[in-house]
Amino acid sequence: MNASIGDRLHVHGNVVGQADRQGEIIEVRGPDGDPPYVVRFDDGREALVYPGPDAVVESGEPAGGVSG
């Protein structure tokens, strides 16, 4: 799993009734985009995250490509 600052991390709930969590990657601490990541979740909390198989990284680049 590789990520860049500004990408979104989606962590799917892995227990019945547990909500999915989403947040923005604000720091990449591993080499070449590898984990761990510092993530600011949508509820405002920040955490150091080593994503598991229940996590997906979505590029933070805007849809439609490069502008300007």
mmCIF file as Biopython writes it, N, C-alpha, C and O atoms, coordinates in Angstrom:
data_model
#
loop_
_atom_site.group_PDB
_atom_site.id
_atom_site.type_symbol
_atom_site.label_atom_id
_atom_site.label_alt_id
_atom_site.label_comp_id
_atom_site.label_asym_id
_atom_site.label_entity_id
_atom_site.label_seq_id
_atom_site.pdbx_PDB_ins_code
_atom_site.Cartn_x
_atom_site.Cartn_y
_atom_site.Cartn_z
_atom_site.occupancy
_atom_site.B_iso_or_equiv
_atom_site.auth_seq_id
_atom_site.auth_asym_id
_atom_site.pdbx_PDB_model_num
ATOM 1   N N  . MET A ? 1  ? 0.858   -1.167 0.000   1.0 0.0 1  A 1 
ATOM 2   C CA . MET A ? 1  ? 0.000   0.000  0.000   1.0 0.0 1  A 1 
ATOM 3   C C  . MET A ? 1  ? 0.906   1.233  0.000   1.0 0.0 1  A 1 
ATOM 4   O O  . MET A ? 1  ? 1.812   1.349  0.825   1.0 0.0 1  A 1 
ATOM 5   N N  . ASN A ? 2  ? 0.652   2.142  -0.927  1.0 0.0 2  A 1 
ATOM 6   C CA . ASN A ? 2  ? 1.382   3.401  -1.013  1.0 0.0 2  A 1 
ATOM 7   C C  . ASN A ? 2  ? 0.403   4.555  -0.950  1.0 0.0 2  A 1 
ATOM 8   O O  . ASN A ? 2  ? -0.730  4.448  -1.419  1.0 0.0 2  A 1 
ATOM 9   N N  . ALA A ? 3  ? 0.847   5.668  -0.363  1.0 0.0 3  A 1 
ATOM 10  C CA . ALA A ? 3  ? -0.010  6.845  -0.247  1.0 0.0 3  A 1 
ATOM 11  C C  . ALA A ? 3  ? 0.848   8.101  -0.287  1.0 0.0 3  A 1 
ATOM 12  O O  . ALA A ? 3  ? 2.065   8.057  -0.111  1.0 0.0 3  A 1 
ATOM 13  N N  . SER A ? 4  ? 0.178   9.214  -0.523  1.0 0.0 4  A 1 
ATOM 14  C CA . SER A ? 4  ? 0.807   10.530 -0.511  1.0 0.0 4  A 1 
ATOM 15  C C  . SER A ? 4  ? -0.015  11.439 0.394   1.0 0.0 4  A 1 
ATOM 16  O O  . SER A ? 4  ? -1.182  11.170 0.677   1.0 0.0 4  A 1 
ATOM 17  N N  . ILE A ? 5  ? 0.615   12.516 0.840   1.0 0.0 5  A 1 
ATOM 18  C CA . ILE A ? 5  ? -0.107  13.498 1.633   1.0 0.0 5  A 1 
ATOM 19  C C  . ILE A ? 5  ? -1.281  14.017 0.806   1.0 0.0 5  A 1 
ATOM 20  O O  . ILE A ? 5  ? -1.133  14.334 -0.374  1.0 0.0 5  A 1 
ATOM 21  N N  . GLY A ? 6  ? -2.440  14.097 1.438   1.0 0.0 6  A 1 
ATOM 22  C CA . GLY A ? 6  ? -3.650  14.553 0.760   1.0 0.0 6  A 1 
ATOM 23  C C  . GLY A ? 6  ? -4.541  13.425 0.282   1.0 0.0 6  A 1 
ATOM 24  O O  . GLY A ? 6  ? -5.706  13.657 -0.041  1.0 0.0 6  A 1 
ATOM 25  N N  . ASP A ? 7  ? -4.010  12.184 0.227   1.0 0.0 7  A 1 
ATOM 26  C CA . ASP A ? 7  ? -4.840  11.034 -0.131  1.0 0.0 7  A 1 
ATOM 27  C C  . ASP A ? 7  ? -5.836  10.771 0.994   1.0 0.0 7  A 1 
ATOM 28  O O  . ASP A ? 7  ? -5.628  11.205 2.127   1.0 0.0 7  A 1 
ATOM 29  N N  . ARG A ? 8  ? -6.909  10.067 0.681   1.0 0.0 8  A 1 
ATOM 30  C CA . ARG A ? 8  ? -7.932  9.708  1.655   1.0 0.0 8  A 1 
ATOM 31  C C  . ARG A ? 8  ? -7.763  8.238  2.040   1.0 0.0 8  A 1 
ATOM 32  O O  . ARG A ? 8  ? -7.530  7.387  1.181   1.0 0.0 8  A 1 
ATOM 33  N N  . LEU A ? 9  ? -7.879  7.951  3.316   1.0 0.0 9  A 1 
ATOM 34  C CA . LEU A ? 9  ? -7.832  6.587  3.824   1.0 0.0 9  A 1 
ATOM 35  C C  . LEU A ? 9  ? -9.234  6.205  4.277   1.0 0.0 9  A 1 
ATOM 36  O O  . LEU A ? 9  ? -9.852  6.913  5.072   1.0 0.0 9  A 1 
ATOM 37  N N  . HIS A ? 10 ? -9.734  5.079  3.765   1.0 0.0 10 A 1 
ATOM 38  C CA . HIS A ? 10 ? -11.041 4.538  4.139   1.0 0.0 10 A 1 
ATOM 39  C C  . HIS A ? 10 ? -10.780 3.227  4.881   1.0 0.0 10 A 1 
ATOM 40  O O  . HIS A ? 10 ? -10.194 2.295  4.331   1.0 0.0 10 A 1 
ATOM 41  N N  . VAL A ? 11 ? -11.220 3.171  6.125   1.0 0.0 11 A 1 
ATOM 42  C CA . VAL A ? 11 ? -11.071 1.954  6.923   1.0 0.0 11 A 1 
ATOM 43  C C  . VAL A ? 11 ? -12.470 1.397  7.146   1.0 0.0 11 A 1 
ATOM 44  O O  . VAL A ? 11 ? -13.304 2.028  7.796   1.0 0.0 11 A 1 
ATOM 45  N N  . HIS A ? 12 ? -12.715 0.230  6.611   1.0 0.0 12 A 1 
ATOM 46  C CA . HIS A ? 12 ? -14.032 -0.401 6.707   1.0 0.0 12 A 1 
ATOM 47  C C  . HIS A ? 12 ? -14.203 -1.036 8.082   1.0 0.0 12 A 1 
ATOM 48  O O  . HIS A ? 12 ? -13.284 -1.670 8.601   1.0 0.0 12 A 1 
ATOM 49  N N  . GLY A ? 13 ? -15.377 -0.863 8.661   1.0 0.0 13 A 1 
ATOM 50  C CA . GLY A ? 13 ? -15.677 -1.495 9.941   1.0 0.0 13 A 1 
ATOM 51  C C  . GLY A ? 13 ? -15.587 -3.003 9.794   1.0 0.0 13 A 1 
ATOM 52  O O  . GLY A ? 13 ? -16.136 -3.569 8.849   1.0 0.0 13 A 1 
ATOM 53  N N  . ASN A ? 14 ? -14.902 -3.654 10.718  1.0 0.0 14 A 1 
ATOM 54  C CA . ASN A ? 14 ? -14.723 -5.107 10.591  1.0 0.0 14 A 1 
ATOM 55  C C  . ASN A ? 14 ? -15.492 -5.878 11.663  1.0 0.0 14 A 1 
ATOM 56  O O  . ASN A ? 14 ? -15.292 -7.080 11.841  1.0 0.0 14 A 1 
ATOM 57  N N  . VAL A ? 15 ? -16.376 -5.171 12.375  1.0 0.0 15 A 1 
ATOM 58  C CA . VAL A ? 15 ? -17.243 -5.787 13.364  1.0 0.0 15 A 1 
ATOM 59  C C  . VAL A ? 15 ? -18.659 -5.317 13.067  1.0 0.0 15 A 1 
ATOM 60  O O  . VAL A ? 15 ? -18.866 -4.162 12.695  1.0 0.0 15 A 1 
ATOM 61  N N  . VAL A ? 16 ? -19.628 -6.197 13.229  1.0 0.0 16 A 1 
ATOM 62  C CA . VAL A ? 16 ? -21.015 -5.833 12.961  1.0 0.0 16 A 1 
ATOM 63  C C  . VAL A ? 16 ? -21.384 -4.592 13.773  1.0 0.0 16 A 1 
ATOM 64  O O  . VAL A ? 16 ? -21.180 -4.547 14.986  1.0 0.0 16 A 1 
ATOM 65  N N  . GLY A ? 17 ? -21.923 -3.598 13.097  1.0 0.0 17 A 1 
ATOM 66  C CA . GLY A ? 17 ? -22.330 -2.370 13.752  1.0 0.0 17 A 1 
ATOM 67  C C  . GLY A ? 17 ? -21.243 -1.315 13.847  1.0 0.0 17 A 1 
ATOM 68  O O  . GLY A ? 17 ? -21.523 -0.176 14.219  1.0 0.0 17 A 1 
ATOM 69  N N  . GLN A ? 18 ? -20.012 -1.670 13.519  1.0 0.0 18 A 1 
ATOM 70  C CA . GLN A ? 18 ? -18.918 -0.689 13.560  1.0 0.0 18 A 1 
ATOM 71  C C  . GLN A ? 18 ? -18.927 0.122  12.274  1.0 0.0 18 A 1 
ATOM 72  O O  . GLN A ? 18 ? -18.926 -0.438 11.178  1.0 0.0 18 A 1 
ATOM 73  N N  . ALA A ? 19 ? -18.936 1.435  12.409  1.0 0.0 19 A 1 
ATOM 74  C CA . ALA A ? 19 ? -18.978 2.316  11.237  1.0 0.0 19 A 1 
ATOM 75  C C  . ALA A ? 19 ? -17.615 2.379  10.550  1.0 0.0 19 A 1 
ATOM 76  O O  . ALA A ? 19 ? -16.571 2.194  11.177  1.0 0.0 19 A 1 
ATOM 77  N N  . ASP A ? 20 ? -17.656 2.647  9.240   1.0 0.0 20 A 1 
ATOM 78  C CA . ASP A ? 20 ? -16.430 2.895  8.500   1.0 0.0 20 A 1 
ATOM 79  C C  . ASP A ? 20 ? -15.832 4.211  8.976   1.0 0.0 20 A 1 
ATOM 80  O O  . ASP A ? 20 ? -16.550 5.099  9.436   1.0 0.0 20 A 1 
ATOM 81  N N  . ARG A ? 21 ? -14.513 4.331  8.863   1.0 0.0 21 A 1 
ATOM 82  C CA . ARG A ? 21 ? -13.829 5.578  9.214   1.0 0.0 21 A 1 
ATOM 83  C C  . ARG A ? 21 ? -13.124 6.096  7.976   1.0 0.0 21 A 1 
ATOM 84  O O  . ARG A ? 21 ? -12.583 5.320  7.188   1.0 0.0 21 A 1 
ATOM 85  N N  . GLN A ? 22 ? -13.131 7.406  7.807   1.0 0.0 22 A 1 
ATOM 86  C CA . GLN A ? 22 ? -12.473 8.030  6.671   1.0 0.0 22 A 1 
ATOM 87  C C  . GLN A ? 22 ? -11.686 9.222  7.158   1.0 0.0 22 A 1 
ATOM 88  O O  . GLN A ? 22 ? -12.087 9.910  8.097   1.0 0.0 22 A 1 
ATOM 89  N N  . GLY A ? 23 ? -10.554 9.462  6.506   1.0 0.0 23 A 1 
ATOM 90  C CA . GLY A ? 23 ? -9.751  10.613 6.883   1.0 0.0 23 A 1 
ATOM 91  C C  . GLY A ? 23 ? -8.723  10.945 5.826   1.0 0.0 23 A 1 
ATOM 92  O O  . GLY A ? 23 ? -8.544  10.212 4.853   1.0 0.0 23 A 1 
ATOM 93  N N  . GLU A ? 24 ? -8.051  12.066 6.034   1.0 0.0 24 A 1 
ATOM 94  C CA . GLU A ? 24 ? -7.032  12.547 5.113   1.0 0.0 24 A 1 
ATOM 95  C C  . GLU A ? 24 ? -5.656  12.202 5.659   1.0 0.0 24 A 1 
ATOM 96  O O  . GLU A ? 24 ? -5.382  12.395 6.844   1.0 0.0 24 A 1 
ATOM 97  N N  . ILE A ? 25 ? -4.798  11.693 4.794   1.0 0.0 25 A 1 
ATOM 98  C CA . ILE A ? 25 ? -3.422  11.409 5.174   1.0 0.0 25 A 1 
ATOM 99  C C  . ILE A ? 25 ? -2.677  12.740 5.205   1.0 0.0 25 A 1 
ATOM 100 O O  . ILE A ? 25 ? -2.569  13.431 4.192   1.0 0.0 25 A 1 
ATOM 101 N N  . ILE A ? 26 ? -2.159  13.091 6.399   1.0 0.0 26 A 1 
ATOM 102 C CA . ILE A ? 26 ? -1.479  14.372 6.550   1.0 0.0 26 A 1 
ATOM 103 C C  . ILE A ? 26 ? 0.035   14.213 6.702   1.0 0.0 26 A 1 
ATOM 104 O O  . ILE A ? 26 ? 0.776   15.195 6.659   1.0 0.0 26 A 1 
ATOM 105 N N  . GLU A ? 27 ? 0.488   12.963 6.880   1.0 0.0 27 A 1 
ATOM 106 C CA . GLU A ? 27 ? 1.928   12.700 6.966   1.0 0.0 27 A 1 
ATOM 107 C C  . GLU A ? 27 ? 2.180   11.249 6.590   1.0 0.0 27 A 1 
ATOM 108 O O  . GLU A ? 27 ? 1.449   10.351 7.007   1.0 0.0 27 A 1 
ATOM 109 N N  . VAL A ? 28 ? 3.229   11.029 5.794   1.0 0.0 28 A 1 
ATOM 110 C CA . VAL A ? 28 ? 3.657   9.680  5.421   1.0 0.0 28 A 1 
ATOM 111 C C  . VAL A ? 28 ? 5.005   9.452  6.082   1.0 0.0 28 A 1 
ATOM 112 O O  . VAL A ? 28 ? 5.966   10.161 5.784   1.0 0.0 28 A 1 
ATOM 113 N N  . ARG A ? 29 ? 5.090   8.474  6.973   1.0 0.0 29 A 1 
ATOM 114 C CA . ARG A ? 29 ? 6.325   8.262  7.729   1.0 0.0 29 A 1 
ATOM 115 C C  . ARG A ? 29 ? 7.197   7.142  7.175   1.0 0.0 29 A 1 
ATOM 116 O O  . ARG A ? 29 ? 8.376   7.052  7.516   1.0 0.0 29 A 1 
ATOM 117 N N  . GLY A ? 30 ? 6.635   6.296  6.330   1.0 0.0 30 A 1 
ATOM 118 C CA . GLY A ? 30 ? 7.410   5.213  5.755   1.0 0.0 30 A 1 
ATOM 119 C C  . GLY A ? 30 ? 8.130   5.669  4.490   1.0 0.0 30 A 1 
ATOM 120 O O  . GLY A ? 30 ? 7.798   6.709  3.922   1.0 0.0 30 A 1 
ATOM 121 N N  . PRO A ? 31 ? 9.116   4.888  4.051   1.0 0.0 31 A 1 
ATOM 122 C CA . PRO A ? 31 ? 9.835   5.238  2.821   1.0 0.0 31 A 1 
ATOM 123 C C  . PRO A ? 31 ? 8.960   5.010  1.584   1.0 0.0 31 A 1 
ATOM 124 O O  . PRO A ? 31 ? 8.198   4.045  1.533   1.0 0.0 31 A 1 
ATOM 125 N N  . ASP A ? 32 ? 9.068   5.879  0.609   1.0 0.0 32 A 1 
ATOM 126 C CA . ASP A ? 32 ? 8.395   5.719  -0.691  1.0 0.0 32 A 1 
ATOM 127 C C  . ASP A ? 32 ? 6.881   5.558  -0.586  1.0 0.0 32 A 1 
ATOM 128 O O  . ASP A ? 32 ? 6.287   4.806  -1.359  1.0 0.0 32 A 1 
ATOM 129 N N  . GLY A ? 33 ? 6.256   6.246  0.351   1.0 0.0 33 A 1 
ATOM 130 C CA . GLY A ? 33 ? 4.795   6.203  0.467   1.0 0.0 33 A 1 
ATOM 131 C C  . GLY A ? 33 ? 4.253   5.035  1.256   1.0 0.0 33 A 1 
ATOM 132 O O  . GLY A ? 33 ? 3.041   4.819  1.295   1.0 0.0 33 A 1 
ATOM 133 N N  . ASP A ? 34 ? 5.142   4.274  1.889   1.0 0.0 34 A 1 
ATOM 134 C CA . ASP A ? 34 ? 4.707   3.126  2.682   1.0 0.0 34 A 1 
ATOM 135 C C  . ASP A ? 34 ? 4.228   3.571  4.064   1.0 0.0 34 A 1 
ATOM 136 O O  . ASP A ? 34 ? 4.586   4.657  4.520   1.0 0.0 34 A 1 
ATOM 137 N N  . PRO A ? 35 ? 3.417   2.735  4.740   1.0 0.0 35 A 1 
ATOM 138 C CA . PRO A ? 35 ? 2.967   3.052  6.090   1.0 0.0 35 A 1 
ATOM 139 C C  . PRO A ? 35 ? 4.161   3.101  7.056   1.0 0.0 35 A 1 
ATOM 140 O O  . PRO A ? 35 ? 5.236   2.584  6.753   1.0 0.0 35 A 1 
ATOM 141 N N  . PRO A ? 36 ? 3.957   3.725  8.213   1.0 0.0 36 A 1 
ATOM 142 C CA . PRO A ? 36 ? 2.705   4.229  8.778   1.0 0.0 36 A 1 
ATOM 143 C C  . PRO A ? 36 ? 2.349   5.613  8.245   1.0 0.0 36 A 1 
ATOM 144 O O  . PRO A ? 36 ? 3.185   6.320  7.682   1.0 0.0 36 A 1 
ATOM 145 N N  . TYR A ? 37 ? 1.078   5.980  8.440   1.0 0.0 37 A 1 
ATOM 146 C CA . TYR A ? 37 ? 0.551   7.276  8.036   1.0 0.0 37 A 1 
ATOM 147 C C  . TYR A ? 37 ? -0.047  7.984  9.247   1.0 0.0 37 A 1 
ATOM 148 O O  . TYR A ? 37 ? -0.611  7.348  10.138  1.0 0.0 37 A 1 
ATOM 149 N N  . VAL A ? 38 ? 0.083   9.299  9.268   1.0 0.0 38 A 1 
ATOM 150 C CA . VAL A ? 38 ? -0.668  10.091 10.237  1.0 0.0 38 A 1 
ATOM 151 C C  . VAL A ? 38 ? -1.923  10.535 9.505   1.0 0.0 38 A 1 
ATOM 152 O O  . VAL A ? 38 ? -1.855  11.173 8.454   1.0 0.0 38 A 1 
ATOM 153 N N  . VAL A ? 39 ? -3.068  10.188 10.076  1.0 0.0 39 A 1 
ATOM 154 C CA . VAL A ? 39 ? -4.358  10.438 9.428   1.0 0.0 39 A 1 
ATOM 155 C C  . VAL A ? 39 ? -5.208  11.344 10.307  1.0 0.0 39 A 1 
ATOM 156 O O  . VAL A ? 39 ? -5.319  11.126 11.513  1.0 0.0 39 A 1 
ATOM 157 N N  . ARG A ? 40 ? -5.813  12.369 9.690   1.0 0.0 40 A 1 
ATOM 158 C CA . ARG A ? 40 ? -6.807  13.197 10.372  1.0 0.0 40 A 1 
ATOM 159 C C  . ARG A ? 40 ? -8.169  12.686 9.923   1.0 0.0 40 A 1 
ATOM 160 O O  . ARG A ? 40 ? -8.584  12.900 8.784   1.0 0.0 40 A 1 
ATOM 161 N N  . PHE A ? 41 ? -8.854  12.007 10.834  1.0 0.0 41 A 1 
ATOM 162 C CA . PHE A ? 41 ? -10.158 11.436 10.502  1.0 0.0 41 A 1 
ATOM 163 C C  . PHE A ? 41 ? -11.207 12.528 10.442  1.0 0.0 41 A 1 
ATOM 164 O O  . PHE A ? 41 ? -11.011 13.622 10.971  1.0 0.0 41 A 1 
ATOM 165 N N  . ASP A ? 42 ? -12.313 12.228 9.799   1.0 0.0 42 A 1 
ATOM 166 C CA . ASP A ? 42 ? -13.375 13.207 9.577   1.0 0.0 42 A 1 
ATOM 167 C C  . ASP A ? 42 ? -13.974 13.741 10.882  1.0 0.0 42 A 1 
ATOM 168 O O  . ASP A ? 42 ? -14.601 14.800 10.881  1.0 0.0 42 A 1 
ATOM 169 N N  . ASP A ? 43 ? -13.788 13.023 11.991  1.0 0.0 43 A 1 
ATOM 170 C CA . ASP A ? 43 ? -14.292 13.516 13.279  1.0 0.0 43 A 1 
ATOM 171 C C  . ASP A ? 43 ? -13.300 14.453 13.966  1.0 0.0 43 A 1 
ATOM 172 O O  . ASP A ? 43 ? -13.545 14.916 15.080  1.0 0.0 43 A 1 
ATOM 173 N N  . GLY A ? 44 ? -12.157 14.736 13.282  1.0 0.0 44 A 1 
ATOM 174 C CA . GLY A ? 44 ? -11.162 15.664 13.811  1.0 0.0 44 A 1 
ATOM 175 C C  . GLY A ? 44 ? -10.016 15.005 14.558  1.0 0.0 44 A 1 
ATOM 176 O O  . GLY A ? 44 ? -9.010  15.656 14.841  1.0 0.0 44 A 1 
ATOM 177 N N  . ARG A ? 45 ? -10.147 13.746 14.875  1.0 0.0 45 A 1 
ATOM 178 C CA . ARG A ? 45 ? -9.080  13.043 15.590  1.0 0.0 45 A 1 
ATOM 179 C C  . ARG A ? 45 ? -7.941  12.709 14.641  1.0 0.0 45 A 1 
ATOM 180 O O  . ARG A ? 45 ? -8.152  12.479 13.450  1.0 0.0 45 A 1 
ATOM 181 N N  . GLU A ? 46 ? -6.719  12.686 15.191  1.0 0.0 46 A 1 
ATOM 182 C CA . GLU A ? 46 ? -5.547  12.295 14.414  1.0 0.0 46 A 1 
ATOM 183 C C  . GLU A ? 46 ? -4.958  11.037 15.028  1.0 0.0 46 A 1 
ATOM 184 O O  . GLU A ? 46 ? -4.985  10.857 16.245  1.0 0.0 46 A 1 
ATOM 185 N N  . ALA A ? 47 ? -4.422  10.162 14.172  1.0 0.0 47 A 1 
ATOM 186 C CA . ALA A ? 47 ? -3.865  8.910  14.653  1.0 0.0 47 A 1 
ATOM 187 C C  . ALA A ? 47 ? -2.753  8.439  13.726  1.0 0.0 47 A 1 
ATOM 188 O O  . ALA A ? 47 ? -2.759  8.718  12.527  1.0 0.0 47 A 1 
ATOM 189 N N  . LEU A ? 48 ? -1.794  7.716  14.311  1.0 0.0 48 A 1 
ATOM 190 C CA . LEU A ? 48 ? -0.768  7.033  13.529  1.0 0.0 48 A 1 
ATOM 191 C C  . LEU A ? 48 ? -1.367  5.690  13.128  1.0 0.0 48 A 1 
ATOM 192 O O  . LEU A ? 48 ? -1.769  4.906  13.988  1.0 0.0 48 A 1 
ATOM 193 N N  . VAL A ? 49 ? -1.429  5.421  11.821  1.0 0.0 49 A 1 
ATOM 194 C CA . VAL A ? 49 ? -2.158  4.262  11.313  1.0 0.0 49 A 1 
ATOM 195 C C  . VAL A ? 49 ? -1.244  3.366  10.490  1.0 0.0 49 A 1 
ATOM 196 O O  . VAL A ? 49 ? -0.535  3.827  9.595   1.0 0.0 49 A 1 
ATOM 197 N N  . TYR A ? 50 ? -1.276  2.080  10.811  1.0 0.0 50 A 1 
ATOM 198 C CA . TYR A ? 50 ? -0.682  1.033  9.985   1.0 0.0 50 A 1 
ATOM 199 C C  . TYR A ? 50 ? -1.872  0.310  9.353   1.0 0.0 50 A 1 
ATOM 200 O O  . TYR A ? 50 ? -2.435  -0.592 9.973   1.0 0.0 50 A 1 
ATOM 201 N N  . PRO A ? 51 ? -2.267  0.685  8.131   1.0 0.0 51 A 1 
ATOM 202 C CA . PRO A ? 51 ? -3.495  0.132  7.548   1.0 0.0 51 A 1 
ATOM 203 C C  . PRO A ? 51 ? -3.439  -1.389 7.381   1.0 0.0 51 A 1 
ATOM 204 O O  . PRO A ? 51 ? -2.416  -1.961 7.004   1.0 0.0 51 A 1 
ATOM 205 N N  . GLY A ? 52 ? -4.561  -2.010 7.673   1.0 0.0 52 A 1 
ATOM 206 C CA . GLY A ? 52 ? -4.696  -3.446 7.489   1.0 0.0 52 A 1 
ATOM 207 C C  . GLY A ? 52 ? -5.443  -3.751 6.202   1.0 0.0 52 A 1 
ATOM 208 O O  . GLY A ? 52 ? -5.645  -2.864 5.372   1.0 0.0 52 A 1 
ATOM 209 N N  . PRO A ? 53 ? -5.854  -4.999 6.035   1.0 0.0 53 A 1 
ATOM 210 C CA . PRO A ? 53 ? -6.544  -5.406 4.811   1.0 0.0 53 A 1 
ATOM 211 C C  . PRO A ? 53 ? -7.933  -4.790 4.663   1.0 0.0 53 A 1 
ATOM 212 O O  . PRO A ? 53 ? -8.539  -4.874 3.594   1.0 0.0 53 A 1 
ATOM 213 N N  . ASP A ? 54 ? -8.436  -4.173 5.728   1.0 0.0 54 A 1 
ATOM 214 C CA . ASP A ? 54 ? -9.759  -3.538 5.675   1.0 0.0 54 A 1 
ATOM 215 C C  . ASP A ? 54 ? -9.675  -2.066 5.281   1.0 0.0 54 A 1 
ATOM 216 O O  . ASP A ? 54 ? -10.667 -1.343 5.375   1.0 0.0 54 A 1 
ATOM 217 N N  . ALA A ? 55 ? -8.484  -1.611 4.835   1.0 0.0 55 A 1 
ATOM 218 C CA . ALA A ? 55 ? -8.280  -0.202 4.489   1.0 0.0 55 A 1 
ATOM 219 C C  . ALA A ? 55 ? -7.995  -0.033 3.000   1.0 0.0 55 A 1 
ATOM 220 O O  . ALA A ? 55 ? -7.399  -0.896 2.356   1.0 0.0 55 A 1 
ATOM 221 N N  . VAL A ? 56 ? -8.444  1.118  2.473   1.0 0.0 56 A 1 
ATOM 222 C CA . VAL A ? 56 ? -8.246  1.453  1.057   1.0 0.0 56 A 1 
ATOM 223 C C  . VAL A ? 56 ? -7.765  2.905  0.984   1.0 0.0 56 A 1 
ATOM 224 O O  . VAL A ? 56 ? -8.294  3.782  1.667   1.0 0.0 56 A 1 
ATOM 225 N N  . VAL A ? 57 ? -6.748  3.142  0.141   1.0 0.0 57 A 1 
ATOM 226 C CA . VAL A ? 57 ? -6.274  4.507  -0.086  1.0 0.0 57 A 1 
ATOM 227 C C  . VAL A ? 57 ? -6.853  5.010  -1.397  1.0 0.0 57 A 1 
ATOM 228 O O  . VAL A ? 57 ? -6.778  4.339  -2.427  1.0 0.0 57 A 1 
ATOM 229 N N  . GLU A ? 58 ? -7.429  6.198  -1.342  1.0 0.0 58 A 1 
ATOM 230 C CA . GLU A ? 58 ? -7.988  6.846  -2.532  1.0 0.0 58 A 1 
ATOM 231 C C  . GLU A ? 58 ? -7.153  8.093  -2.806  1.0 0.0 58 A 1 
ATOM 232 O O  . GLU A ? 58 ? -6.913  8.905  -1.912  1.0 0.0 58 A 1 
ATOM 233 N N  . SER A ? 59 ? -6.721  8.229  -4.043  1.0 0.0 59 A 1 
ATOM 234 C CA . SER A ? 59 ? -5.889  9.363  -4.423  1.0 0.0 59 A 1 
ATOM 235 C C  . SER A ? 59 ? -6.580  10.684 -4.105  1.0 0.0 59 A 1 
ATOM 236 O O  . SER A ? 59 ? -7.786  10.831 -4.301  1.0 0.0 59 A 1 
ATOM 237 N N  . GLY A ? 60 ? -5.800  11.638 -3.612  1.0 0.0 60 A 1 
ATOM 238 C CA . GLY A ? 60 ? -6.334  12.947 -3.293  1.0 0.0 60 A 1 
ATOM 239 C C  . GLY A ? 60 ? -6.381  13.881 -4.475  1.0 0.0 60 A 1 
ATOM 240 O O  . GLY A ? 60 ? -6.827  15.020 -4.338  1.0 0.0 60 A 1 
ATOM 241 N N  . GLU A ? 61 ? -5.923  13.423 -5.664  1.0 0.0 61 A 1 
ATOM 242 C CA . GLU A ? 61 ? -5.937  14.259 -6.862  1.0 0.0 61 A 1 
ATOM 243 C C  . GLU A ? 61 ? -7.376  14.480 -7.320  1.0 0.0 61 A 1 
ATOM 244 O O  . GLU A ? 61 ? -8.196  13.564 -7.263  1.0 0.0 61 A 1 
ATOM 245 N N  . PRO A ? 62 ? -7.681  15.686 -7.769  1.0 0.0 62 A 1 
ATOM 246 C CA . PRO A ? 62 ? -9.047  15.946 -8.245  1.0 0.0 62 A 1 
ATOM 247 C C  . PRO A ? 62 ? -9.373  15.145 -9.492  1.0 0.0 62 A 1 
ATOM 248 O O  . PRO A ? 62 ? -8.510  14.916 -10.339 1.0 0.0 62 A 1 
ATOM 249 N N  . ALA A ? 63 ? -10.625 14.721 -9.598  1.0 0.0 63 A 1 
ATOM 250 C CA . ALA A ? 63 ? -11.066 14.000 -10.790 1.0 0.0 63 A 1 
ATOM 251 C C  . ALA A ? 63 ? -10.982 14.916 -12.001 1.0 0.0 63 A 1 
ATOM 252 O O  . ALA A ? 63 ? -11.241 16.115 -11.892 1.0 0.0 63 A 1 
ATOM 253 N N  . GLY A ? 64 ? -10.628 14.371 -13.133 1.0 0.0 64 A 1 
ATOM 254 C CA . GLY A ? 64 ? -10.548 15.166 -14.351 1.0 0.0 64 A 1 
ATOM 255 C C  . GLY A ? 64 ? -9.129  15.546 -14.726 1.0 0.0 64 A 1 
ATOM 256 O O  . GLY A ? 64 ? -8.906  16.183 -15.756 1.0 0.0 64 A 1 
ATOM 257 N N  . GLY A ? 65 ? -8.160  15.157 -13.894 1.0 0.0 65 A 1 
ATOM 258 C CA . GLY A ? 65 ? -6.771  15.382 -14.263 1.0 0.0 65 A 1 
ATOM 259 C C  . GLY A ? 65 ? -6.231  16.726 -13.823 1.0 0.0 65 A 1 
ATOM 260 O O  . GLY A ? 65 ? -6.768  17.379 -12.928 1.0 0.0 65 A 1 
ATOM 261 N N  . VAL A ? 66 ? -5.157  17.116 -14.474 1.0 0.0 66 A 1 
ATOM 262 C CA . VAL A ? 66 ? -4.415  18.322 -14.117 1.0 0.0 66 A 1 
ATOM 263 C C  . VAL A ? 66 ? -5.123  19.556 -14.661 1.0 0.0 66 A 1 
ATOM 264 O O  . VAL A ? 66 ? -5.590  19.563 -15.800 1.0 0.0 66 A 1 
ATOM 265 N N  . SER A ? 67 ? -5.196  20.581 -13.851 1.0 0.0 67 A 1 
ATOM 266 C CA . SER A ? 67 ? -5.805  21.828 -14.309 1.0 0.0 67 A 1 
ATOM 267 C C  . SER A ? 67 ? -4.733  22.894 -14.446 1.0 0.0 67 A 1 
ATOM 268 O O  . SER A ? 67 ? -3.653  22.778 -13.868 1.0 0.0 67 A 1 
ATOM 269 N N  . GLY A ? 68 ? -5.039  23.951 -15.227 1.0 0.0 68 A 1 
ATOM 270 C CA . GLY A ? 68 ? -4.141  25.066 -15.298 1.0 0.0 68 A 1 
ATOM 271 C C  . GLY A ? 68 ? -3.531  25.194 -16.601 1.0 0.0 68 A 1 
ATOM 272 O O  . GLY A ? 68 ? -2.734  26.105 -16.822 1.0 0.0 68 A 1 
#
